[in-house]
Amino acid sequence: MMETEGWRDLIQDLENIEKNIRDIDTLLDVKDLWNAKGQLYIINFLLSLDTTTNLALEESQEENPT
């Protein structure tokens, strides 16, 4: 799944959204700040999913060599 063009497009879109959310000049109040923090949490989770999956696969292969 992570090697498809759709996944790469999603990651690129998420990176663009992340840049826009990090612009604190657009935040009007504390509610906006917490909303942005939650959005960044989810975006960072998705952006790190490929790396996390690969690390887990490597660890699994080290524990159970075939």
Phi and psi restraints in degrees (range 20) as a CNS / XPLOR table:
assign (resid 1 and name C) (resid 2 and name N)
       (resid 2 and name CA) (resid 2 and name C) 1.0 -77.6 20.0 2
assign (resid 2 and name N) (resid 2 and name CA)
       (resid 2 and name C) (resid 3 and name N) 1.0 -5.0 20.0 2
assign (resid 2 and name C) (resid 3 and name N)
       (resid 3 and name CA) (resid 3 and name C) 1.0 -101.7 20.0 2
assign (resid 3 and name N) (resid 3 and name CA)
       (resid 3 and name C) (resid 4 and name N) 1.0 5.8 20.0 2
assign (resid 3 and name C) (resid 4 and name N)
       (resid 4 and name CA) (resid 4 and name C) 1.0 -86.3 20.0 2
assign (resid 4 and name N) (resid 4 and name CA)
       (resid 4 and name C) (resid 5 and name N) 1.0 159.7 20.0 2
assign (resid 4 and name C) (resid 5 and name N)
       (resid 5 and name CA) (resid 5 and name C) 1.0 -64.7 20.0 2
assign (resid 5 and name N) (resid 5 and name CA)
       (resid 5 and name C) (resid 6 and name N) 1.0 -34.8 20.0 2
assign (resid 5 and name C) (resid 6 and name N)
       (resid 6 and name CA) (resid 6 and name C) 1.0 -61.6 20.0 2
assign (resid 6 and name N) (resid 6 and name CA)
       (resid 6 and name C) (resid 7 and name N) 1.0 -41.0 20.0 2
assign (resid 6 and name C) (resid 7 and name N)
       (resid 7 and name CA) (resid 7 and name C) 1.0 -64.2 20.0 2
assign (resid 7 and name N) (resid 7 and name CA)
       (resid 7 and name C) (resid 8 and name N) 1.0 -44.1 20.0 2
assign (resid 7 and name C) (resid 8 and name N)
       (resid 8 and name CA) (resid 8 and name C) 1.0 -62.8 20.0 2
assign (resid 8 and name N) (resid 8 and name CA)
       (resid 8 and name C) (resid 9 and name N) 1.0 -37.8 20.0 2
assign (resid 8 and name C) (resid 9 and name N)
       (resid 9 and name CA) (resid 9 and name C) 1.0 -64.7 20.0 2
assign (resid 9 and name N) (resid 9 and name CA)
       (resid 9 and name C) (resid 10 and name N) 1.0 -42.2 20.0 2
assign (resid 9 and name C) (resid 10 and name N)
       (resid 10 and name CA) (resid 10 and name C) 1.0 -61.3 20.0 2
assign (resid 10 and name N) (resid 10 and name CA)
       (resid 10 and name C) (resid 11 and name N) 1.0 -45.9 20.0 2
assign (resid 10 and name C) (resid 11 and name N)
       (resid 11 and name CA) (resid 11 and name C) 1.0 -61.0 20.0 2
assign (resid 11 and name N) (resid 11 and name CA)
       (resid 11 and name C) (resid 12 and name N) 1.0 -42.7 20.0 2
assign (resid 11 and name C) (resid 12 and name N)
       (resid 12 and name CA) (resid 12 and name C) 1.0 -63.1 20.0 2
assign (resid 12 and name N) (resid 12 and name CA)
       (resid 12 and name C) (resid 13 and name N) 1.0 -42.7 20.0 2
assign (resid 12 and name C) (resid 13 and name N)
       (resid 13 and name CA) (resid 13 and name C) 1.0 -63.4 20.0 2
assign (resid 13 and name N) (resid 13 and name CA)
       (resid 13 and name C) (resid 14 and name N) 1.0 -42.9 20.0 2
assign (resid 13 and name C) (resid 14 and name N)
       (resid 14 and name CA) (resid 14 and name C) 1.0 -63.8 20.0 2
assign (resid 14 and name N) (resid 14 and name CA)
       (resid 14 and name C) (resid 15 and name N) 1.0 -37.9 20.0 2
assign (resid 14 and name C) (resid 15 and name N)
       (resid 15 and name CA) (resid 15 and name C) 1.0 -65.0 20.0 2
assign (resid 15 and name N) (resid 15 and name CA)
       (resid 15 and name C) (resid 16 and name N) 1.0 -38.8 20.0 2
assign (resid 15 and name C) (resid 16 and name N)
       (resid 16 and name CA) (resid 16 and name C) 1.0 -66.9 20.0 2
assign (resid 16 and name N) (resid 16 and name CA)
       (resid 16 and name C) (resid 17 and name N) 1.0 -41.9 20.0 2
assign (resid 16 and name C) (resid 17 and name N)
       (resid 17 and name CA) (resid 17 and name C) 1.0 -63.6 20.0 2
assign (resid 17 and name N) (resid 17 and name CA)
       (resid 17 and name C) (resid 18 and name N) 1.0 -41.1 20.0 2
assign (resid 17 and name C) (resid 18 and name N)
       (resid 18 and name CA) (resid 18 and name C) 1.0 -59.0 20.0 2
assign (resid 18 and name N) (resid 18 and name CA)
       (resid 18 and name C) (resid 19 and name N) 1.0 -42.9 20.0 2
assign (resid 18 and name C) (resid 19 and name N)
       (resid 19 and name CA) (resid 19 and name C) 1.0 -60.9 20.0 2
assign (resid 19 and name N) (resid 19 and name CA)
       (resid 19 and name C) (resid 20 and name N) 1.0 -40.7 20.0 2
assign (resid 19 and name C) (resid 20 and name N)
       (resid 20 and name CA) (resid 20 and name C) 1.0 -69.0 20.0 2
assign (resid 20 and name N) (resid 20 and name CA)
       (resid 20 and name C) (resid 21 and name N) 1.0 -37.8 20.0 2
assign (resid 20 and name C) (resid 21 and name N)
       (resid 21 and name CA) (resid 21 and name C) 1.0 -68.9 20.0 2
assign (resid 21 and name N) (resid 21 and name CA)
       (resid 21 and name C) (resid 22 and name N) 1.0 -34.1 20.0 2
assign (resid 21 and name C) (resid 22 and name N)
       (resid 22 and name CA) (resid 22 and name C) 1.0 -70.3 20.0 2
assign (resid 22 and name N) (resid 22 and name CA)
       (resid 22 and name C) (resid 23 and name N) 1.0 -10.8 20.0 2
assign (resid 22 and name C) (resid 23 and name N)
       (resid 23 and name CA) (resid 23 and name C) 1.0 -75.4 20.0 2
assign (resid 23 and name N) (resid 23 and name CA)
       (resid 23 and name C) (resid 24 and name N) 1.0 95.5 20.0 2
assign (resid 23 and name C) (resid 24 and name N)
       (resid 24 and name CA) (resid 24 and name C) 1.0 -70.3 20.0 2
assign (resid 24 and name N) (resid 24 and name CA)
       (resid 24 and name C) (resid 25 and name N) 1.0 -12.1 20.0 2
assign (resid 24 and name C) (resid 25 and name N)
       (resid 25 and name CA) (resid 25 and name C) 1.0 -66.3 20.0 2
assign (resid 25 and name N) (resid 25 and name CA)
       (resid 25 and name C) (resid 26 and name N) 1.0 -20.4 20.0 2
assign (resid 25 and name C) (resid 26 and name N)
       (resid 26 and name CA) (resid 26 and name C) 1.0 -87.4 20.0 2
assign (resid 26 and name N) (resid 26 and name CA)
       (resid 26 and name C) (resid 27 and name N) 1.0 -8.7 20.0 2
assign (resid 26 and name C) (resid 27 and name N)
       (resid 27 and name CA) (resid 27 and name C) 1.0 -80.1 20.0 2
assign (resid 27 and name N) (resid 27 and name CA)
       (resid 27 and name C) (resid 28 and name N) 1.0 128.1 20.0 2
assign (resid 27 and name C) (resid 28 and name N)
       (resid 28 and name CA) (resid 28 and name C) 1.0 -97.0 20.0 2
assign (resid 28 and name N) (resid 28 and name CA)
       (resid 28 and name C) (resid 29 and name N) 1.0 -30.2 20.0 2
assign (resid 28 and name C) (resid 29 and name N)
       (resid 29 and name CA) (resid 29 and name C) 1.0 -154.1 20.0 2
assign (resid 29 and name N) (resid 29 and name CA)
       (resid 29 and name C) (resid 30 and name N) 1.0 -176.2 20.0 2
assign (resid 29 and name C) (resid 30 and name N)
       (resid 30 and name CA) (resid 30 and name C) 1.0 -64.3 20.0 2
assign (resid 30 and name N) (resid 30 and name CA)
       (resid 30 and name C) (resid 31 and name N) 1.0 -34.8 20.0 2
assign (resid 30 and name C) (resid 31 and name N)
       (resid 31 and name CA) (resid 31 and name C) 1.0 -60.8 20.0 2
assign (resid 31 and name N) (resid 31 and name CA)
       (resid 31 and name C) (resid 32 and name N) 1.0 -43.0 20.0 2
assign (resid 31 and name C) (resid 32 and name N)
       (resid 32 and name CA) (resid 32 and name C) 1.0 -62.7 20.0 2
assign (resid 32 and name N) (resid 32 and name CA)
       (resid 32 and name C) (resid 33 and name N) 1.0 -38.8 20.0 2
assign (resid 32 and name C) (resid 33 and name N)
       (resid 33 and name CA) (resid 33 and name C) 1.0 -62.3 20.0 2
assign (resid 33 and name N) (resid 33 and name CA)
       (resid 33 and name C) (resid 34 and name N) 1.0 -46.9 20.0 2
assign (resid 33 and name C) (resid 34 and name N)
       (resid 34 and name CA) (resid 34 and name C) 1.0 -67.0 20.0 2
assign (resid 34 and name N) (resid 34 and name CA)
       (resid 34 and name C) (resid 35 and name N) 1.0 -36.5 20.0 2
assign (resid 34 and name C) (resid 35 and name N)
       (resid 35 and name CA) (resid 35 and name C) 1.0 -63.2 20.0 2
assign (resid 35 and name N) (resid 35 and name CA)
       (resid 35 and name C) (resid 36 and name N) 1.0 -45.2 20.0 2
assign (resid 35 and name C) (resid 36 and name N)
       (resid 36 and name CA) (resid 36 and name C) 1.0 -63.6 20.0 2
assign (resid 36 and name N) (resid 36 and name CA)
       (resid 36 and name C) (resid 37 and name N) 1.0 -39.6 20.0 2
assign (resid 36 and name C) (resid 37 and name N)
       (resid 37 and name CA) (resid 37 and name C) 1.0 -61.8 20.0 2
assign (resid 37 and name N) (resid 37 and name CA)
       (resid 37 and name C) (resid 38 and name N) 1.0 -42.8 20.0 2
assign (resid 37 and name C) (resid 38 and name N)
       (resid 38 and name CA) (resid 38 and name C) 1.0 -64.6 20.0 2
assign (resid 38 and name N) (resid 38 and name CA)
       (resid 38 and name C) (resid 39 and name N) 1.0 -42.1 20.0 2
assign (resid 38 and name C) (resid 39 and name N)
       (resid 39 and name CA) (resid 39 and name C) 1.0 -62.5 20.0 2
assign (resid 39 and name N) (resid 39 and name CA)
       (resid 39 and name C) (resid 40 and name N) 1.0 -42.8 20.0 2
assign (resid 39 and name C) (resid 40 and name N)
       (resid 40 and name CA) (resid 40 and name C) 1.0 -65.0 20.0 2
assign (resid 40 and name N) (resid 40 and name CA)
       (resid 40 and name C) (resid 41 and name N) 1.0 -35.6 20.0 2
assign (resid 40 and name C) (resid 41 and name N)
       (resid 41 and name CA) (resid 41 and name C) 1.0 -60.6 20.0 2
assign (resid 41 and name N) (resid 41 and name CA)
       (resid 41 and name C) (resid 42 and name N) 1.0 -48.4 20.0 2
assign (resid 41 and name C) (resid 42 and name N)
       (resid 42 and name CA) (resid 42 and name C) 1.0 -66.5 20.0 2
assign (resid 42 and name N) (resid 42 and name CA)
       (resid 42 and name C) (resid 43 and name N) 1.0 -43.8 20.0 2
assign (resid 42 and name C) (resid 43 and name N)
       (resid 43 and name CA) (resid 43 and name C) 1.0 -61.6 20.0 2
assign (resid 43 and name N) (resid 43 and name CA)
       (resid 43 and name C) (resid 44 and name N) 1.0 -45.6 20.0 2
assign (resid 43 and name C) (resid 44 and name N)
       (resid 44 and name CA) (resid 44 and name C) 1.0 -64.5 20.0 2
assign (resid 44 and name N) (resid 44 and name CA)
       (resid 44 and name C) (resid 45 and name N) 1.0 -34.7 20.0 2
assign (resid 44 and name C) (resid 45 and name N)
       (resid 45 and name CA) (resid 45 and name C) 1.0 -61.6 20.0 2
assign (resid 45 and name N) (resid 45 and name CA)
       (resid 45 and name C) (resid 46 and name N) 1.0 -47.8 20.0 2
assign (resid 45 and name C) (resid 46 and name N)
       (resid 46 and name CA) (resid 46 and name C) 1.0 -66.6 20.0 2
assign (resid 46 and name N) (resid 46 and name CA)
       (resid 46 and name C) (resid 47 and name N) 1.0 -39.0 20.0 2
assign (resid 46 and name C) (resid 47 and name N)
       (resid 47 and name CA) (resid 47 and name C) 1.0 -66.8 20.0 2
assign (resid 47 and name N) (resid 47 and name CA)
       (resid 47 and name C) (resid 48 and name N) 1.0 -29.1 20.0 2
assign (resid 47 and name C) (resid 48 and name N)
       (resid 48 and name CA) (resid 48 and name C) 1.0 -93.0 20.0 2
assign (resid 48 and name N) (resid 48 and name CA)
       (resid 48 and name C) (resid 49 and name N) 1.0 -2.3 20.0 2
assign (resid 48 and name C) (resid 49 and name N)
       (resid 49 and name CA) (resid 49 and name C) 1.0 -61.0 20.0 2
assign (resid 49 and name N) (resid 49 and name CA)
       (resid 49 and name C) (resid 50 and name N) 1.0 -41.8 20.0 2
assign (resid 49 and name C) (resid 50 and name N)
       (resid 50 and name CA) (resid 50 and name C) 1.0 -61.5 20.0 2
assign (resid 50 and name N) (resid 50 and name CA)
       (resid 50 and name C) (resid 51 and name N) 1.0 -48.7 20.0 2
assign (resid 50 and name C) (resid 51 and name N)
       (resid 51 and name CA) (resid 51 and name C) 1.0 -63.4 20.0 2
assign (resid 51 and name N) (resid 51 and name CA)
       (resid 51 and name C) (resid 52 and name N) 1.0 -44.7 20.0 2
assign (resid 51 and name C) (resid 52 and name N)
       (resid 52 and name CA) (resid 52 and name C) 1.0 -62.2 20.0 2
assign (resid 52 and name N) (resid 52 and name CA)
       (resid 52 and name C) (resid 53 and name N) 1.0 -42.1 20.0 2
assign (resid 52 and name C) (resid 53 and name N)
       (resid 53 and name CA) (resid 53 and name C) 1.0 -63.9 20.0 2
assign (resid 53 and name N) (resid 53 and name CA)
       (resid 53 and name C) (resid 54 and name N) 1.0 -43.6 20.0 2
assign (resid 53 and name C) (resid 54 and name N)
       (resid 54 and name CA) (resid 54 and name C) 1.0 -64.2 20.0 2
assign (resid 54 and name N) (resid 54 and name CA)
       (resid 54 and name C) (resid 55 and name N) 1.0 -40.3 20.0 2
assign (resid 54 and name C) (resid 55 and name N)
       (resid 55 and name CA) (resid 55 and name C) 1.0 -63.7 20.0 2
assign (resid 55 and name N) (resid 55 and name CA)
       (resid 55 and name C) (resid 56 and name N) 1.0 -42.4 20.0 2
assign (resid 55 and name C) (resid 56 and name N)
       (resid 56 and name CA) (resid 56 and name C) 1.0 -64.7 20.0 2
assign (resid 56 and name N) (resid 56 and name CA)
       (resid 56 and name C) (resid 57 and name N) 1.0 -39.1 20.0 2
assign (resid 56 and name C) (resid 57 and name N)
       (resid 57 and name CA) (resid 57 and name C) 1.0 -64.8 20.0 2
assign (resid 57 and name N) (resid 57 and name CA)
       (resid 57 and name C) (resid 58 and name N) 1.0 -43.2 20.0 2
assign (resid 57 and name C) (resid 58 and name N)
       (resid 58 and name CA) (resid 58 and name C) 1.0 -62.0 20.0 2
assign (resid 58 and name N) (resid 58 and name CA)
       (resid 58 and name C) (resid 59 and name N) 1.0 -43.8 20.0 2
assign (resid 58 and name C) (resid 59 and name N)
       (resid 59 and name CA) (resid 59 and name C) 1.0 -63.3 20.0 2
assign (resid 59 and name N) (resid 59 and name CA)
       (resid 59 and name C) (resid 60 and name N) 1.0 -40.5 20.0 2
assign (resid 59 and name C) (resid 60 and name N)
       (resid 60 and name CA) (resid 60 and name C) 1.0 -64.1 20.0 2
assign (resid 60 and name N) (resid 60 and name CA)
       (resid 60 and name C) (resid 61 and name N) 1.0 -40.2 20.0 2
assign (resid 60 and name C) (resid 61 and name N)
       (resid 61 and name CA) (resid 61 and name C) 1.0 -69.5 20.0 2
assign (resid 61 and name N) (resid 61 and name CA)
       (resid 61 and name C) (resid 62 and name N) 1.0 -32.6 20.0 2
assign (resid 61 and name C) (resid 62 and name N)
       (resid 62 and name CA) (resid 62 and name C) 1.0 -69.6 20.0 2
assign (resid 62 and name N) (resid 62 and name CA)
       (resid 62 and name C) (resid 63 and name N) 1.0 -35.9 20.0 2
assign (resid 62 and name C) (resid 63 and name N)
       (resid 63 and name CA) (resid 63 and name C) 1.0 -76.2 20.0 2
assign (resid 63 and name N) (resid 63 and name CA)
       (resid 63 and name C) (resid 64 and name N) 1.0 -30.5 20.0 2
assign (resid 63 and name C) (resid 64 and name N)
       (resid 64 and name CA) (resid 64 and name C) 1.0 -129.2 20.0 2
assign (resid 64 and name N) (resid 64 and name CA)
       (resid 64 and name C) (resid 65 and name N) 1.0 69.6 20.0 2
assign (resid 64 and name C) (resid 65 and name N)
       (resid 65 and name CA) (resid 65 and name C) 1.0 -66.8 20.0 2
assign (resid 65 and name N) (resid 65 and name CA)
       (resid 65 and name C) (resid 66 and name N) 1.0 145.2 20.0 2
